[in-house]
Amino acid sequence: MKTLFFALCLLAATGAFGQTTSVIPSQAYPITIPDHPEHASQHAMAGEQYILENSCNPSAHGERPLWEVAPPPRVVTPLGDVARDLRRQRADAKKARLVFEN
């Protein structure tokens, strides 16, 4: 009963506080749209800027075989084999002897 009374008092207090504070002003005010006099204007473009220190174009001729460049392929285990191994590990895991129930 005390908790119900406390909750009712808390609800009434928050309602009263919400009525006394004003979130939105009661006076009307005009809407002002900002003015941008220099919206867009034409001017000359900026000059080139080099981002890299050495701006050269490296190039090479010929082709290298793939075995020199690419890493060796990984051996991929099929998903079915992975599932069977997990099922086997779960079956071999130790089980709890005692089960507590409340």
C-alpha positions as CSV (number, residue, x, y, z in Angstrom):
1,M,0.0,0.0,0.0
2,K,2.9,2.3,0.8
3,T,4.5,1.8,-2.6
4,L,1.2,2.5,-4.4
5,F,0.7,5.7,-2.4
6,F,4.4,6.7,-3.1
7,A,3.9,6.0,-6.9
8,L,0.7,8.0,-6.9
9,C,2.4,11.0,-5.2
10,L,5.3,10.8,-7.6
11,L,3.0,10.8,-10.6
12,A,1.0,13.8,-9.3
13,A,4.2,15.7,-8.6
14,T,5.5,15.1,-12.1
15,G,2.2,16.2,-13.6
16,A,2.1,19.4,-11.5
17,F,5.7,20.2,-12.4
18,G,4.9,19.7,-16.1
19,Q,2.1,22.2,-15.9
20,T,4.1,24.9,-14.2
21,T,7.1,24.9,-16.5
22,S,6.7,26.5,-19.9
23,V,8.5,24.7,-22.7
24,I,7.2,26.8,-25.6
25,P,6.9,30.6,-25.2
26,S,3.3,31.9,-25.3
27,Q,4.2,35.0,-27.3
28,A,4.3,34.8,-31.1
29,Y,7.5,35.7,-32.9
30,P,8.1,36.2,-36.6
31,I,10.1,33.7,-38.6
32,T,13.4,35.2,-40.0
33,I,15.1,33.6,-42.9
34,P,18.9,34.2,-43.0
35,D,20.1,36.2,-45.9
36,H,23.3,35.2,-47.8
37,P,24.2,38.1,-50.2
38,E,27.3,36.3,-51.5
39,H,25.6,33.0,-52.3
40,A,27.7,32.2,-55.4
41,S,30.1,34.1,-57.5
42,Q,32.5,33.3,-60.4
43,H,36.3,33.4,-59.8
44,A,39.4,31.9,-61.2
45,M,40.2,28.3,-60.4
46,A,43.2,27.5,-58.2
47,G,46.4,26.2,-59.6
48,E,47.7,22.6,-59.5
49,Q,48.8,21.2,-56.2
50,Y,50.9,18.0,-56.1
51,I,50.0,15.8,-53.2
52,L,52.9,13.3,-53.6
53,E,56.5,14.2,-53.1
54,N,57.7,12.3,-56.1
55,S,55.1,12.6,-58.8
56,C,56.4,10.1,-61.3
57,N,54.6,7.4,-63.2
58,P,56.3,4.0,-62.5
59,S,55.8,1.5,-65.2
60,A,57.0,-2.0,-66.0
61,H,57.1,-4.3,-69.0
62,G,56.5,-8.0,-69.2
63,E,54.4,-10.3,-67.1
64,R,55.3,-12.3,-64.0
65,P,53.9,-15.7,-63.4
66,L,51.2,-16.0,-60.7
67,W,53.2,-18.4,-58.6
68,E,55.8,-15.6,-58.0
69,V,53.2,-13.0,-56.8
70,A,50.2,-14.8,-55.3
71,P,50.3,-16.6,-52.0
72,P,49.7,-20.4,-52.0
73,P,46.0,-21.4,-51.8
74,R,44.7,-22.3,-48.3
75,V,43.3,-25.8,-47.7
76,V,39.6,-25.2,-47.1
77,T,37.8,-27.8,-44.9
78,P,34.3,-28.6,-46.0
79,L,31.5,-27.3,-43.8
80,G,30.1,-30.8,-43.3
81,D,33.4,-32.0,-41.9
82,V,33.6,-29.1,-39.5
83,A,30.0,-29.8,-38.3
84,R,30.8,-33.5,-37.8
85,D,33.9,-32.6,-35.7
86,L,32.0,-30.2,-33.6
87,R,29.2,-32.8,-33.0
88,R,31.9,-35.4,-32.0
89,Q,33.6,-32.9,-29.6
90,R,30.2,-32.0,-28.0
91,A,29.3,-35.7,-27.6
92,D,32.8,-36.5,-26.0
93,A,32.6,-33.5,-23.6
94,K,32.1,-34.3,-19.9
95,K,28.5,-34.1,-18.8
96,A,27.4,-32.8,-15.4
97,R,26.4,-35.6,-13.0
98,L,24.2,-33.5,-10.7
99,V,21.4,-31.3,-11.9
100,F,20.0,-28.8,-9.4
101,E,16.4,-27.7,-9.8
102,N,14.7,-25.1,-7.6
